[in-house]
Amino acid sequence: MKVTVDEAKCCGAGTCVMLAPDVFDQRDDDGIVILLDEHPGEALHGVVREAASVCPGVAISVSEDA
């Protein structure tokens, strides 16, 4: 799995951080997403997919390619 984020689409809702804090964080000044791990372990795949699916800005993309 490879995760990418589009900071320009991020609205700073923070749902991704609540779901997968090992993969996502937020900038302190504006809440925009920070990608901590673009290749999360298999144990996190489900929650990362969920974070991408509930992202209100559609800022998270998940590819099954390594």
ABEGO torsion letter per residue (X at the ends): XBBBBBAAABAGAGAAAAABAAABBBBAAAGBBBBABABBBAAAAAAAAAAAAABAAGABBBBABX
